[in-house]
Amino acid sequence: MKYLFIVQGEGRGHLTQALTLERHLMQKGHEVVEVLVGKSRTRELPDFFRCKLKAPLYRFESPNFLPTPANQRNNIAYSALYNIMRIPAFVRSIAFINRHIKSSGADIVVNFYELLTGMTYLFCRPKATQICIGHQYLFLHKDFQFPRTAARLDLALLKAFTRLTAIGADRMLALSFRRMPDDKRQRIFVVPPLLRKEALSQKVTTGDYVHGYMVNSGFSTQVMAWHKARPEIPLRFFWDRKNEKNVKRMDDTLSFYPIDDHTFLKEMSGCRAYASTAGFESICEAMYMGKPILMVPAHIEQECNAHDAMLSGAGIVSQDFALNRLLEFSGNFRPDTKFIFWANNTEVLLKQLIQHPEIEEYSFFLEKVYHIVKRYKLAFNKL
């Protein structure tokens, strides 16, 4: 079958998931005909994505969140106003997406949490089957537990946004830290995370340094403040800072790295502990390598990620990069080996993507007929 990917351009998680899924589908003999990626004003598309992607890549204007002046947490009000002013550009993007879906001849559109995909299916109604993938779809699951501290309005907006991305979707594949039952009434199927082979094959050791990633570079001020008090602890942090291409070495024990997938995984595999702004993908990678994690959410979505990961035993949640708490936690941390088995079970996810909906519904119908006939046959034999 032919697949077309539409990927939200914010952060690195959706991008690495798309790369991993492309590899799995190609190994199964399927074709990814095109990949469409949303643009972000505050971030650049990482070089590793451009280099490793096999399918043709196209960009389009997409809604995105803007950080506060301190470049730490997202500014919701400013982001809303900014995106409202860009509606004409988004209308053009919807037409662009619809045009590519039709011209590509794709059988299935895989939507990595891109809002304009839902809008395209709302207004243009392409014939290709849409399947959504992302941890965010777990937020719509009837059994998902939200953090008690989260504001009701924020949660309502998050769930509403998530539903908008999935308009016209045949099903939603909810990436999860752990096994959960499917929520078939809402067409939500719980599947393992899409971890790339480079993360699965890393040789894991335990060094003396703390590894980290911050989605907004403004958090670097917190890291530097902590480092000033504890300069003897080596820190190696990655940041998504625009136009930053080289390693910035502050001193002998503190360095900030630009996003690079090979270096990022290498540093993670040898670290003592991991501190992050709670992106789903990097948390999963740290869990797979058995690293204790400090999660510092930058927005409501990451608050939910962090809470869910904490329930899975991955680590602790904080409002800032209080690395002393991470070091204390790491002393008694024991990794959960069940996650490794769950993360390696990618066939659960691929079955939902490869099996055509009509075939599945027909098979389900035949199975029901078979059980009905069998039940009546047993009743007849008893007479």
Short mmCIF file of the C-alpha atoms (twelve columns), coordinates in Angstrom:
data_MODEL
# 
_entry.id   MODEL 
# 
loop_
_atom_site.group_PDB 
_atom_site.id 
_atom_site.type_symbol 
_atom_site.label_atom_id 
_atom_site.label_alt_id 
_atom_site.label_comp_id 
_atom_site.label_asym_id 
_atom_site.label_seq_id 
_atom_site.Cartn_x 
_atom_site.Cartn_y 
_atom_site.Cartn_z 
_atom_site.pdbx_PDB_model_num 
ATOM 1   C CA . MET A 1   0.000   0.000   0.000  1 
ATOM 2   C CA . LYS A 2   0.975   3.640   -0.455 1 
ATOM 3   C CA . TYR A 3   1.310   5.866   2.607  1 
ATOM 4   C CA . LEU A 4   1.557   9.648   2.916  1 
ATOM 5   C CA . PHE A 5   2.803   11.138  6.211  1 
ATOM 6   C CA . ILE A 6   1.695   14.536  7.543  1 
ATOM 7   C CA . VAL A 7   3.856   15.557  10.500 1 
ATOM 8   C CA . GLN A 8   3.564   18.348  13.049 1 
ATOM 9   C CA . GLY A 9   6.869   20.234  12.955 1 
ATOM 10  C CA . GLU A 10  7.040   21.174  16.669 1 
ATOM 11  C CA . GLY A 11  9.750   19.377  18.677 1 
ATOM 12  C CA . ARG A 12  11.630  16.263  17.553 1 
ATOM 13  C CA . GLY A 13  9.305   13.465  18.741 1 
ATOM 14  C CA . HIS A 14  6.903   13.384  15.793 1 
ATOM 15  C CA . LEU A 15  9.821   13.610  13.362 1 
ATOM 16  C CA . THR A 16  11.684  10.611  14.803 1 
ATOM 17  C CA . GLN A 17  8.426   8.648   14.947 1 
ATOM 18  C CA . ALA A 18  7.866   9.341   11.248 1 
ATOM 19  C CA . LEU A 19  11.392  8.163   10.386 1 
ATOM 20  C CA . THR A 20  10.914  4.972   12.386 1 
ATOM 21  C CA . LEU A 21  7.537   4.201   10.874 1 
ATOM 22  C CA . GLU A 22  8.851   4.805   7.344  1 
ATOM 23  C CA . ARG A 23  11.562  2.193   7.945  1 
ATOM 24  C CA . HIS A 24  9.076   -0.372  9.331  1 
ATOM 25  C CA . LEU A 25  6.657   0.084   6.430  1 
ATOM 26  C CA . MET A 26  9.398   -0.188  3.823  1 
ATOM 27  C CA . GLN A 27  10.607  -3.420  5.444  1 
ATOM 28  C CA . LYS A 28  7.070   -4.774  5.043  1 
ATOM 29  C CA . GLY A 29  7.129   -3.946  1.329  1 
ATOM 30  C CA . HIS A 30  4.985   -0.807  1.497  1 
ATOM 31  C CA . GLU A 31  5.774   2.624   0.062  1 
ATOM 32  C CA . VAL A 32  5.841   6.041   1.725  1 
ATOM 33  C CA . VAL A 33  5.170   8.290   -1.254 1 
ATOM 34  C CA . GLU A 34  5.519   11.719  0.413  1 
ATOM 35  C CA . VAL A 35  6.102   13.348  3.774  1 
ATOM 36  C CA . LEU A 36  4.534   16.753  4.502  1 
ATOM 37  C CA . VAL A 37  5.924   18.625  7.527  1 
ATOM 38  C CA . GLY A 38  4.516   21.766  9.147  1 
ATOM 39  C CA . LYS A 39  6.776   24.812  9.523  1 
ATOM 40  C CA . SER A 40  7.536   26.470  12.859 1 
ATOM 41  C CA . ARG A 41  8.688   30.088  13.158 1 
ATOM 42  C CA . THR A 42  10.781  29.349  16.239 1 
ATOM 43  C CA . ARG A 43  12.423  26.057  15.157 1 
ATOM 44  C CA . GLU A 44  14.288  24.637  12.201 1 
ATOM 45  C CA . LEU A 45  13.843  21.183  10.727 1 
ATOM 46  C CA . PRO A 46  16.727  19.072  12.127 1 
ATOM 47  C CA . ASP A 47  19.372  17.951  9.645  1 
ATOM 48  C CA . PHE A 48  19.071  14.324  10.762 1 
ATOM 49  C CA . PHE A 49  15.474  14.230  9.541  1 
ATOM 50  C CA . ARG A 50  16.324  15.567  6.100  1 
ATOM 51  C CA . CYS A 51  19.245  13.155  5.745  1 
ATOM 52  C CA . LYS A 52  17.524  9.946   6.868  1 
ATOM 53  C CA . LEU A 53  14.112  10.414  5.263  1 
ATOM 54  C CA . LYS A 54  13.708  8.328   2.099  1 
ATOM 55  C CA . ALA A 55  10.447  9.800   0.757  1 
ATOM 56  C CA . PRO A 56  10.154  13.235  -0.907 1 
ATOM 57  C CA . LEU A 57  9.766   16.016  1.679  1 
ATOM 58  C CA . TYR A 58  7.449   19.037  1.381  1 
ATOM 59  C CA . ARG A 59  6.826   21.883  3.856  1 
ATOM 60  C CA . PHE A 60  3.681   23.906  4.590  1 
ATOM 61  C CA . GLU A 61  2.656   26.723  6.931  1 
ATOM 62  C CA . SER A 62  1.175   25.291  10.117 1 
ATOM 63  C CA . PRO A 63  -0.131  26.588  13.483 1 
ATOM 64  C CA . ASN A 64  2.423   26.467  16.279 1 
ATOM 65  C CA . PHE A 65  2.914   27.653  19.826 1 
ATOM 66  C CA . LEU A 66  5.152   30.598  20.636 1 
ATOM 67  C CA . PRO A 67  7.237   30.749  23.831 1 
ATOM 68  C CA . THR A 68  7.093   33.455  26.460 1 
ATOM 69  C CA . PRO A 69  9.657   36.298  26.287 1 
ATOM 70  C CA . ALA A 70  11.887  34.219  28.573 1 
ATOM 71  C CA . ASN A 71  11.654  31.397  25.979 1 
ATOM 72  C CA . GLN A 72  10.664  28.784  28.537 1 
ATOM 73  C CA . ARG A 73  6.946   27.947  28.639 1 
ATOM 74  C CA . ASN A 74  4.488   28.530  25.809 1 
ATOM 75  C CA . ASN A 75  2.477   31.752  25.671 1 
ATOM 76  C CA . ILE A 76  -1.066  30.558  24.924 1 
ATOM 77  C CA . ALA A 77  -2.682  33.986  24.425 1 
ATOM 78  C CA . TYR A 78  0.073   35.262  22.135 1 
ATOM 79  C CA . SER A 79  0.095   31.973  20.219 1 
ATOM 80  C CA . ALA A 80  -3.686  32.125  19.656 1 
ATOM 81  C CA . LEU A 81  -3.547  35.710  18.383 1 
ATOM 82  C CA . TYR A 82  -0.557  34.961  16.163 1 
ATOM 83  C CA . ASN A 83  -2.253  31.907  14.594 1 
ATOM 84  C CA . ILE A 84  -5.548  33.750  14.044 1 
ATOM 85  C CA . MET A 85  -3.684  36.377  12.025 1 
ATOM 86  C CA . ARG A 86  -2.198  33.615  9.862  1 
ATOM 87  C CA . ILE A 87  -5.514  31.980  8.905  1 
ATOM 88  C CA . PRO A 88  -5.155  32.923  5.190  1 
ATOM 89  C CA . ALA A 89  -1.839  31.042  5.096  1 
ATOM 90  C CA . PHE A 90  -3.450  28.036  6.757  1 
ATOM 91  C CA . VAL A 91  -6.256  28.012  4.179  1 
ATOM 92  C CA . ARG A 92  -3.590  27.761  1.497  1 
ATOM 93  C CA . SER A 93  -1.937  24.956  3.456  1 
ATOM 94  C CA . ILE A 94  -5.218  22.996  3.581  1 
ATOM 95  C CA . ALA A 95  -5.482  23.266  -0.204 1 
ATOM 96  C CA . PHE A 96  -1.810  22.219  -0.448 1 
ATOM 97  C CA . ILE A 97  -2.357  19.133  1.740  1 
ATOM 98  C CA . ASN A 98  -5.497  18.113  -0.146 1 
ATOM 99  C CA . ARG A 99  -3.708  18.503  -3.476 1 
ATOM 100 C CA . HIS A 100 -0.803  16.310  -2.357 1 
ATOM 101 C CA . ILE A 101 -3.086  13.604  -0.946 1 
ATOM 102 C CA . LYS A 102 -4.867  13.357  -4.296 1 
ATOM 103 C CA . SER A 103 -1.828  13.612  -6.573 1 
ATOM 104 C CA . SER A 104 0.273   11.155  -4.536 1 
ATOM 105 C CA . GLY A 105 -2.217  8.323   -4.957 1 
ATOM 106 C CA . ALA A 106 -1.840  7.439   -1.270 1 
ATOM 107 C CA . ASP A 107 -4.103  4.716   0.131  1 
ATOM 108 C CA . ILE A 108 -3.533  5.793   3.752  1 
ATOM 109 C CA . VAL A 109 -2.659  9.180   5.251  1 
ATOM 110 C CA . VAL A 110 -0.773  8.876   8.542  1 
ATOM 111 C CA . ASN A 111 -1.326  11.990  10.631 1 
ATOM 112 C CA . PHE A 112 1.306   12.739  13.287 1 
ATOM 113 C CA . TYR A 113 -0.865  15.176  15.298 1 
ATOM 114 C CA . GLU A 114 -1.061  17.906  12.667 1 
ATOM 115 C CA . LEU A 115 -4.133  20.136  13.110 1 
ATOM 116 C CA . LEU A 116 -4.414  21.058  9.429  1 
ATOM 117 C CA . THR A 117 -4.813  17.387  8.491  1 
ATOM 118 C CA . GLY A 118 -8.068  17.323  10.447 1 
ATOM 119 C CA . MET A 119 -9.117  20.587  8.820  1 
ATOM 120 C CA . THR A 120 -8.355  19.149  5.369  1 
ATOM 121 C CA . TYR A 121 -10.613 16.178  6.044  1 
ATOM 122 C CA . LEU A 122 -13.300 18.490  7.430  1 
ATOM 123 C CA . PHE A 123 -13.438 20.847  4.446  1 
ATOM 124 C CA . CYS A 124 -12.064 18.823  1.521  1 
ATOM 125 C CA . ARG A 125 -12.971 15.223  2.441  1 
ATOM 126 C CA . PRO A 126 -10.127 13.324  0.692  1 
ATOM 127 C CA . LYS A 127 -10.907 9.688   -0.087 1 
ATOM 128 C CA . ALA A 128 -7.678  8.272   1.388  1 
ATOM 129 C CA . THR A 129 -8.075  6.612   4.794  1 
ATOM 130 C CA . GLN A 130 -6.634  8.716   7.624  1 
ATOM 131 C CA . ILE A 131 -4.965  7.093   10.654 1 
ATOM 132 C CA . CYS A 132 -3.699  9.295   13.501 1 
ATOM 133 C CA . ILE A 133 -0.620  8.447   15.586 1 
ATOM 134 C CA . GLY A 134 0.572   10.131  18.770 1 
ATOM 135 C CA . HIS A 135 0.713   9.875   22.539 1 
ATOM 136 C CA . GLN A 136 -1.765  12.773  22.647 1 
ATOM 137 C CA . TYR A 137 -4.617  10.510  21.502 1 
ATOM 138 C CA . LEU A 138 -4.297  8.700   24.818 1 
ATOM 139 C CA . PHE A 139 -5.700  11.897  26.401 1 
ATOM 140 C CA . LEU A 140 -9.076  10.969  24.864 1 
ATOM 141 C CA . HIS A 141 -8.982  7.441   26.318 1 
ATOM 142 C CA . LYS A 142 -11.623 6.753   28.962 1 
ATOM 143 C CA . ASP A 143 -9.022  5.365   31.409 1 
ATOM 144 C CA . PHE A 144 -6.333  8.038   31.056 1 
ATOM 145 C CA . GLN A 145 -5.404  9.766   34.345 1 
ATOM 146 C CA . PHE A 146 -4.727  13.490  34.148 1 
ATOM 147 C CA . PRO A 147 -2.617  15.377  36.711 1 
ATOM 148 C CA . ARG A 148 -4.808  16.785  39.479 1 
ATOM 149 C CA . THR A 149 -3.024  20.121  39.336 1 
ATOM 150 C CA . ALA A 150 -3.916  20.696  35.677 1 
ATOM 151 C CA . ALA A 151 -6.434  23.498  35.043 1 
ATOM 152 C CA . ARG A 152 -9.797  22.312  33.690 1 
ATOM 153 C CA . LEU A 153 -9.794  24.911  30.925 1 
ATOM 154 C CA . ASP A 154 -6.321  23.821  29.775 1 
ATOM 155 C CA . LEU A 155 -7.411  20.176  29.698 1 
ATOM 156 C CA . ALA A 156 -10.603 21.022  27.818 1 
ATOM 157 C CA . LEU A 157 -8.618  22.972  25.210 1 
ATOM 158 C CA . LEU A 158 -6.054  20.175  24.905 1 
ATOM 159 C CA . LYS A 159 -8.721  17.520  24.325 1 
ATOM 160 C CA . ALA A 160 -10.590 19.769  21.896 1 
ATOM 161 C CA . PHE A 161 -7.391  20.404  19.914 1 
ATOM 162 C CA . THR A 162 -6.639  16.669  19.853 1 
ATOM 163 C CA . ARG A 163 -10.121 15.877  18.511 1 
ATOM 164 C CA . LEU A 164 -9.725  18.533  15.803 1 
ATOM 165 C CA . THR A 165 -6.514  16.900  14.567 1 
ATOM 166 C CA . ALA A 166 -8.414  13.601  14.202 1 
ATOM 167 C CA . ILE A 167 -11.445 14.823  12.218 1 
ATOM 168 C CA . GLY A 168 -12.173 12.261  9.517  1 
ATOM 169 C CA . ALA A 169 -9.792  9.689   11.005 1 
ATOM 170 C CA . ASP A 170 -10.606 6.002   10.680 1 
ATOM 171 C CA . ARG A 171 -8.774  5.313   13.943 1 
ATOM 172 C CA . MET A 172 -6.353  6.801   16.454 1 
ATOM 173 C CA . LEU A 173 -3.230  4.915   17.500 1 
ATOM 174 C CA . ALA A 174 -2.345  6.131   20.992 1 
ATOM 175 C CA . LEU A 175 1.343   5.637   21.763 1 
ATOM 176 C CA . SER A 176 1.649   4.627   25.411 1 
ATOM 177 C CA . PHE A 177 4.303   4.071   28.089 1 
ATOM 178 C CA . ARG A 178 2.485   0.883   29.134 1 
ATOM 179 C CA . ARG A 179 -0.173  -1.589  28.060 1 
ATOM 180 C CA . MET A 180 -3.769  -0.406  28.346 1 
ATOM 181 C CA . PRO A 181 -7.028  -1.788  26.932 1 
ATOM 182 C CA . ASP A 182 -8.253  -0.276  23.677 1 
ATOM 183 C CA . ASP A 183 -11.097 2.241   23.791 1 
ATOM 184 C CA . LYS A 184 -12.894 0.967   20.706 1 
ATOM 185 C CA . ARG A 185 -15.976 3.148   21.177 1 
ATOM 186 C CA . GLN A 186 -13.780 6.142   20.437 1 
ATOM 187 C CA . ARG A 187 -11.695 4.224   17.868 1 
ATOM 188 C CA . ILE A 188 -8.604  4.501   20.094 1 
ATOM 189 C CA . PHE A 189 -6.103  1.646   19.931 1 
ATOM 190 C CA . VAL A 190 -3.252  1.615   22.470 1 
ATOM 191 C CA . VAL A 191 0.105   0.782   20.884 1 
ATOM 192 C CA . PRO A 192 3.809   0.790   21.910 1 
ATOM 193 C CA . PRO A 193 6.035   3.826   21.265 1 
ATOM 194 C CA . LEU A 194 7.828   4.103   17.912 1 
ATOM 195 C CA . LEU A 195 11.457  3.919   19.023 1 
ATOM 196 C CA . ARG A 196 14.095  4.131   16.307 1 
ATOM 197 C CA . LYS A 197 16.554  1.278   15.890 1 
ATOM 198 C CA . GLU A 198 19.464  3.523   16.947 1 
ATOM 199 C CA . ALA A 199 17.859  3.914   20.398 1 
ATOM 200 C CA . LEU A 200 17.129  0.190   20.690 1 
ATOM 201 C CA . SER A 201 20.700  -0.818  19.830 1 
ATOM 202 C CA . GLN A 202 22.666  1.585   22.050 1 
ATOM 203 C CA . LYS A 203 25.217  0.085   24.426 1 
ATOM 204 C CA . VAL A 204 24.117  1.410   27.834 1 
ATOM 205 C CA . THR A 205 26.623  2.433   30.509 1 
ATOM 206 C CA . THR A 206 26.461  4.699   33.570 1 
ATOM 207 C CA . GLY A 207 28.698  7.764   33.531 1 
ATOM 208 C CA . ASP A 208 29.118  10.702  35.926 1 
ATOM 209 C CA . TYR A 209 27.241  13.356  33.935 1 
ATOM 210 C CA . VAL A 210 23.597  14.471  33.696 1 
ATOM 211 C CA . HIS A 211 22.152  14.445  30.184 1 
ATOM 212 C CA . GLY A 212 19.319  16.816  29.233 1 
ATOM 213 C CA . TYR A 213 17.012  18.215  26.572 1 
ATOM 214 C CA . MET A 214 15.001  21.458  26.619 1 
ATOM 215 C CA . VAL A 215 12.402  22.185  23.964 1 
ATOM 216 C CA . ASN A 216 12.685  25.939  24.708 1 
ATOM 217 C CA . SER A 217 16.217  27.255  25.125 1 
ATOM 218 C CA . GLY A 218 15.142  29.751  27.803 1 
ATOM 219 C CA . PHE A 219 15.387  26.958  30.379 1 
ATOM 220 C CA . SER A 220 19.164  27.193  30.001 1 
ATOM 221 C CA . THR A 221 19.185  29.994  32.603 1 
ATOM 222 C CA . GLN A 222 17.870  27.541  35.209 1 
ATOM 223 C CA . VAL A 223 20.490  24.969  34.246 1 
ATOM 224 C CA . MET A 224 23.293  27.531  34.446 1 
ATOM 225 C CA . ALA A 225 22.074  28.750  37.853 1 
ATOM 226 C CA . TRP A 226 22.128  25.200  39.230 1 
ATOM 227 C CA . HIS A 227 25.515  24.575  37.637 1 
ATOM 228 C CA . LYS A 228 26.955  27.634  39.355 1 
ATOM 229 C CA . ALA A 229 26.087  26.093  42.724 1 
ATOM 230 C CA . ARG A 230 27.258  22.568  41.766 1 
ATOM 231 C CA . PRO A 231 30.043  22.967  39.171 1 
ATOM 232 C CA . GLU A 232 31.524  19.561  40.030 1 
ATOM 233 C CA . ILE A 233 28.570  17.738  38.370 1 
ATOM 234 C CA . PRO A 234 29.121  17.486  34.578 1 
ATOM 235 C CA . LEU A 235 26.079  18.614  32.543 1 
ATOM 236 C CA . ARG A 236 25.502  17.932  28.833 1 
ATOM 237 C CA . PHE A 237 22.291  19.536  27.605 1 
ATOM 238 C CA . PHE A 238 20.728  19.665  24.155 1 
ATOM 239 C CA . TRP A 239 18.544  22.567  23.108 1 
ATOM 240 C CA . ASP A 240 16.343  23.477  20.164 1 
ATOM 241 C CA . ARG A 241 17.884  26.921  19.670 1 
ATOM 242 C CA . LYS A 242 17.384  28.476  16.256 1 
ATOM 243 C CA . ASN A 243 20.553  29.098  14.214 1 
ATOM 244 C CA . GLU A 244 22.669  27.291  16.828 1 
ATOM 245 C CA . LYS A 245 24.814  24.806  14.887 1 
ATOM 246 C CA . ASN A 246 27.824  24.244  17.154 1 
ATOM 247 C CA . VAL A 247 28.417  22.959  20.681 1 
ATOM 248 C CA . LYS A 248 28.479  25.840  23.163 1 
ATOM 249 C CA . ARG A 249 30.915  24.987  25.964 1 
ATOM 250 C CA . MET A 250 30.307  27.232  28.961 1 
ATOM 251 C CA . ASP A 251 33.189  25.699  30.957 1 
ATOM 252 C CA . ASP A 252 34.801  22.302  31.619 1 
ATOM 253 C CA . THR A 253 31.623  20.722  32.999 1 
ATOM 254 C CA . LEU A 254 28.723  22.456  31.203 1 
ATOM 255 C CA . SER A 255 27.969  22.230  27.482 1 
ATOM 256 C CA . PHE A 256 24.923  22.971  25.316 1 
ATOM 257 C CA . TYR A 257 24.542  20.921  22.134 1 
ATOM 258 C CA . PRO A 258 22.448  21.562  19.023 1 
ATOM 259 C CA . ILE A 259 19.950  18.818  18.152 1 
ATOM 260 C CA . ASP A 260 21.723  15.865  16.578 1 
ATOM 261 C CA . ASP A 261 20.135  12.421  16.835 1 
ATOM 262 C CA . HIS A 262 23.362  10.381  16.861 1 
ATOM 263 C CA . THR A 263 25.110  12.499  19.507 1 
ATOM 264 C CA . PHE A 264 21.912  12.815  21.553 1 
ATOM 265 C CA . LEU A 265 21.462  9.035   21.851 1 
ATOM 266 C CA . LYS A 266 25.154  8.438   22.496 1 
ATOM 267 C CA . GLU A 267 25.130  10.927  25.385 1 
ATOM 268 C CA . MET A 268 21.904  9.460   26.753 1 
ATOM 269 C CA . SER A 269 23.234  5.890   26.705 1 
ATOM 270 C CA . GLY A 270 26.182  6.817   28.921 1 
ATOM 271 C CA . CYS A 271 24.605  9.320   31.316 1 
ATOM 272 C CA . ARG A 272 23.955  9.090   35.032 1 
ATOM 273 C CA . ALA A 273 20.440  10.558  34.735 1 
ATOM 274 C CA . TYR A 274 18.270  12.468  32.265 1 
ATOM 275 C CA . ALA A 275 16.480  15.834  32.629 1 
ATOM 276 C CA . SER A 276 13.880  16.836  30.040 1 
ATOM 277 C CA . THR A 277 10.994  19.165  29.221 1 
ATOM 278 C CA . ALA A 278 8.820   16.011  29.084 1 
ATOM 279 C CA . GLY A 279 8.568   15.259  25.390 1 
ATOM 280 C CA . PHE A 280 7.116   11.773  24.939 1 
ATOM 281 C CA . GLU A 281 9.778   10.409  22.596 1 
ATOM 282 C CA . SER A 282 12.892  11.203  24.640 1 
ATOM 283 C CA . ILE A 283 11.220  9.972   27.840 1 
ATOM 284 C CA . CYS A 284 10.605  6.622   26.121 1 
ATOM 285 C CA . GLU A 285 14.223  6.458   24.968 1 
ATOM 286 C CA . ALA A 286 15.474  7.145   28.507 1 
ATOM 287 C CA . MET A 287 13.066  4.525   29.927 1 
ATOM 288 C CA . TYR A 288 14.301  1.960   27.418 1 
ATOM 289 C CA . MET A 289 17.902  2.620   28.515 1 
ATOM 290 C CA . GLY A 290 16.907  2.444   32.189 1 
ATOM 291 C CA . LYS A 291 17.778  6.053   33.058 1 
ATOM 292 C CA . PRO A 292 16.130  7.979   35.935 1 
ATOM 293 C CA . ILE A 293 14.286  11.039  34.612 1 
ATOM 294 C CA . LEU A 294 13.444  14.558  35.811 1 
ATOM 295 C CA . MET A 295 10.546  16.035  33.796 1 
ATOM 296 C CA . VAL A 296 9.976   19.808  33.597 1 
ATOM 297 C CA . PRO A 297 6.830   20.413  31.482 1 
ATOM 298 C CA . ALA A 298 6.728   23.504  29.262 1 
ATOM 299 C CA . HIS A 299 2.959   23.336  28.545 1 
ATOM 300 C CA . ILE A 300 -0.216  21.380  29.387 1 
ATOM 301 C CA . GLU A 301 0.503   18.570  26.909 1 
ATOM 302 C CA . GLN A 302 3.874   17.929  28.511 1 
ATOM 303 C CA . GLU A 303 2.276   18.102  31.975 1 
ATOM 304 C CA . CYS A 304 0.105   15.152  30.929 1 
ATOM 305 C CA . ASN A 305 3.121   13.351  29.430 1 
ATOM 306 C CA . ALA A 306 5.088   13.823  32.641 1 
ATOM 307 C CA . HIS A 307 2.242   12.659  34.893 1 
ATOM 308 C CA . ASP A 308 1.642   9.570   32.762 1 
ATOM 309 C CA . ALA A 309 5.373   8.741   32.736 1 
ATOM 310 C CA . MET A 310 5.533   9.204   36.524 1 
ATOM 311 C CA . LEU A 311 2.655   6.716   36.933 1 
ATOM 312 C CA . SER A 312 4.712   4.312   34.825 1 
ATOM 313 C CA . GLY A 313 7.657   4.667   37.228 1 
ATOM 314 C CA . ALA A 314 9.900   6.621   34.843 1 
ATOM 315 C CA . GLY A 315 10.857  9.469   37.147 1 
ATOM 316 C CA . ILE A 316 9.779   12.635  38.944 1 
ATOM 317 C CA . VAL A 317 8.094   15.890  37.895 1 
ATOM 318 C CA . SER A 318 9.282   19.410  38.752 1 
ATOM 319 C CA . GLN A 319 8.416   22.993  37.827 1 
ATOM 320 C CA . ASP A 320 12.085  23.804  37.165 1 
ATOM 321 C CA . PHE A 321 15.406  22.102  36.514 1 
ATOM 322 C CA . ALA A 322 16.077  21.224  40.155 1 
ATOM 323 C CA . LEU A 323 18.778  18.698  39.310 1 
ATOM 324 C CA . ASN A 324 19.509  17.988  42.979 1 
ATOM 325 C CA . ARG A 325 16.107  16.242  43.150 1 
ATOM 326 C CA . LEU A 326 17.061  14.134  40.129 1 
ATOM 327 C CA . LEU A 327 20.343  13.074  41.728 1 
ATOM 328 C CA . GLU A 328 18.544  12.105  44.944 1 
ATOM 329 C CA . PHE A 329 15.934  10.150  42.998 1 
ATOM 330 C CA . SER A 330 18.551  8.322   40.936 1 
ATOM 331 C CA . GLY A 331 20.084  6.830   44.072 1 
ATOM 332 C CA . ASN A 332 17.082  4.544   44.667 1 
ATOM 333 C CA . PHE A 333 15.841  4.219   41.081 1 
ATOM 334 C CA . ARG A 334 15.107  0.787   39.602 1 
ATOM 335 C CA . PRO A 335 14.225  0.606   35.888 1 
ATOM 336 C CA . ASP A 336 11.083  -1.224  34.761 1 
ATOM 337 C CA . THR A 337 12.085  -4.091  32.458 1 
ATOM 338 C CA . LYS A 338 8.465   -4.573  31.311 1 
ATOM 339 C CA . PHE A 339 8.758   -1.379  29.279 1 
ATOM 340 C CA . ILE A 340 11.519  -2.923  27.151 1 
ATOM 341 C CA . PHE A 341 9.262   -5.809  26.099 1 
ATOM 342 C CA . TRP A 342 6.384   -3.416  25.419 1 
ATOM 343 C CA . ALA A 343 8.526   -1.058  23.311 1 
ATOM 344 C CA . ASN A 344 9.801   -3.968  21.191 1 
ATOM 345 C CA . ASN A 345 6.277   -5.115  20.326 1 
ATOM 346 C CA . THR A 346 5.909   -2.913  17.228 1 
ATOM 347 C CA . GLU A 347 3.803   -5.532  15.424 1 
ATOM 348 C CA . VAL A 348 0.843   -4.365  17.538 1 
ATOM 349 C CA . LEU A 349 1.125   -0.933  15.898 1 
ATOM 350 C CA . LEU A 350 1.915   -2.155  12.391 1 
ATOM 351 C CA . LYS A 351 -1.120  -4.441  12.373 1 
ATOM 352 C CA . GLN A 352 -3.360  -1.411  12.864 1 
ATOM 353 C CA . LEU A 353 -1.661  0.422   9.990  1 
ATOM 354 C CA . ILE A 354 -1.296  -2.339  7.435  1 
ATOM 355 C CA . GLN A 355 -4.620  -4.112  7.846  1 
ATOM 356 C CA . HIS A 356 -7.100  -2.328  5.591  1 
ATOM 357 C CA . PRO A 357 -10.240 -1.178  7.506  1 
ATOM 358 C CA . GLU A 358 -12.652 -2.789  5.052  1 
ATOM 359 C CA . ILE A 359 -10.823 -6.112  5.303  1 
ATOM 360 C CA . GLU A 360 -10.820 -5.909  9.092  1 
ATOM 361 C CA . GLU A 361 -14.533 -5.122  9.248  1 
ATOM 362 C CA . TYR A 362 -15.295 -8.010  6.861  1 
ATOM 363 C CA . SER A 363 -13.147 -10.397 8.938  1 
ATOM 364 C CA . PHE A 364 -14.925 -9.245  12.092 1 
ATOM 365 C CA . PHE A 365 -18.279 -9.849  10.387 1 
ATOM 366 C CA . LEU A 366 -17.247 -13.379 9.321  1 
ATOM 367 C CA . GLU A 367 -15.998 -14.126 12.827 1 
ATOM 368 C CA . LYS A 368 -19.339 -13.082 14.316 1 
ATOM 369 C CA . VAL A 369 -21.226 -15.235 11.785 1 
ATOM 370 C CA . TYR A 370 -18.955 -18.191 12.606 1 
ATOM 371 C CA . HIS A 371 -19.642 -17.936 16.363 1 
ATOM 372 C CA . ILE A 372 -23.391 -17.568 15.816 1 
ATOM 373 C CA . VAL A 373 -23.478 -20.656 13.576 1 
ATOM 374 C CA . LYS A 374 -21.353 -22.607 16.057 1 
ATOM 375 C CA . ARG A 375 -23.649 -21.648 18.937 1 
ATOM 376 C CA . TYR A 376 -26.772 -22.742 17.064 1 
ATOM 377 C CA . LYS A 377 -25.073 -25.963 15.946 1 
ATOM 378 C CA . LEU A 378 -24.278 -26.870 19.575 1 
ATOM 379 C CA . ALA A 379 -27.868 -26.087 20.574 1 
ATOM 380 C CA . PHE A 380 -29.183 -28.259 17.717 1 
ATOM 381 C CA . ASN A 381 -26.917 -31.185 18.735 1 
ATOM 382 C CA . LYS A 382 -28.334 -31.101 22.260 1 
ATOM 383 C CA . LEU A 383 -31.879 -31.652 20.956 1 
# 
